[in-house]
């Protein structure tokens, strides 16, 4: 048991160190700009954006963003976009539901990427939904980075939608392979960093992403 425990400890240590080394260390948040959020449930992170802004209308990419929500019939105002492992996104609502075979496959060979798109109505800042302001050019780069994770749309028709246990969220095929080194949180960290935002180099864990975004309740 000592060897597996040591491997796990080394992974967490490497994740802490890697996420503490900044990319774009001189970046500063503008006083005015396009407001986004970085969300977290403690395990998984995602990027929350207004459905319509001067820079992007997400209904063009995800038609579900313009449809009433299943749970209450309200029209969403924001989309929350994340990337992760297909089997986990679709069939694993809690860690207790994670099958050993799935976990071992991910550890040793990885898994197919999948994009999650959830639909929110006026989400409010909190410990789990932390705001960032981006300059228009940074937001355009953010959009480009997110769309680069999608395969080309079909020439005729819409992208295939996958449903899961999560009411109000839909999923789409995505580029990339999920591994322990390239996790859902690493994807969020990379997308933000490539847009110019200050972020850690290696962010496989949710905390490694969230520590770079101010907690509105910390004051």
TAQUI-V889968 format. One record per backbone hydrogen bond with DSSP energy under -1.0 kcal/mol. CO is the residue of the C=O (numbers start at 1). NH is the residue of the N-H. E is the energy in kcal/mol with one decimal. If there is no record, write none. Layout:
# TAQUI-V889968
CO_NH_E, CO_NH_E
This chain:
# TAQUI-V889968
1_5_-1.9, 2_6_-2.1, 3_7_-2.4, 4_8_-2.4, 5_9_-2.4, 6_10_-2.6, 7_11_-2.1, 8_12_-2.3, 9_13_-2.3, 10_14_-2.8, 11_15_-2.5, 12_16_-2.1, 13_17_-2.6, 14_18_-3.2, 15_19_-2.0, 18_201_-1.1, 18_202_-1.8, 21_201_-1.8, 23_199_-1.5, 24_27_-2.2, 34_134_-2.1, 36_132_-2.3, 37_48_-3.0, 38_130_-2.2, 39_46_-1.6, 44_41_-1.8, 46_39_-2.3, 47_81_-3.0, 48_37_-2.3, 49_79_-2.5, 51_58_-2.8, 56_53_-1.9, 57_60_-1.8, 58_62_-3.2, 62_65_-2.3, 63_66_-1.9, 64_67_-1.6, 69_73_-2.3, 74_69_-3.0, 77_51_-2.7, 78_120_-2.5, 79_49_-2.8, 80_118_-2.5, 81_47_-2.6, 82_116_-2.7, 84_114_-2.0, 85_89_-2.8, 86_90_-2.2, 87_91_-2.4, 88_92_-1.6, 94_97_-1.5, 95_98_-1.4, 99_103_-2.4, 100_104_-2.7, 101_105_-2.1, 102_106_-2.3, 103_107_-2.3, 104_108_-2.5, 105_109_-3.0, 105_110_-1.2, 111_178_-2.6, 112_86_-2.6, 113_174_-1.1, 114_84_-2.5, 115_172_-2.3, 116_82_-2.1, 117_170_-2.5, 118_80_-2.1, 120_77_-2.7, 120_78_-2.1, 128_40_-1.8, 129_126_-2.3, 130_38_-2.6, 132_36_-2.8, 134_34_-2.7, 135_139_-2.7, 136_140_-2.4, 137_141_-1.5, 138_142_-2.2, 139_143_-2.6, 140_144_-2.1, 141_145_-2.4, 142_146_-2.3, 143_147_-2.7, 144_148_-1.6, 146_149_-1.4, 147_150_-1.4, 149_175_-3.5, 162_171_-1.6, 166_169_-1.5, 170_117_-3.1, 171_162_-2.4, 172_115_-3.2, 176_113_-1.3, 178_111_-1.9, 182_179_-1.4, 183_187_-2.1, 184_188_-1.7, 185_189_-2.6, 186_190_-2.9, 187_191_-2.7, 188_192_-2.4, 189_193_-2.5, 190_194_-2.9, 192_197_-2.1, 193_196_-1.6, 199_23_-3.4, 206_209_-1.2, 206_210_-2.5, 207_211_-1.8, 209_212_-1.6, 210_213_-1.7, 215_218_-1.7
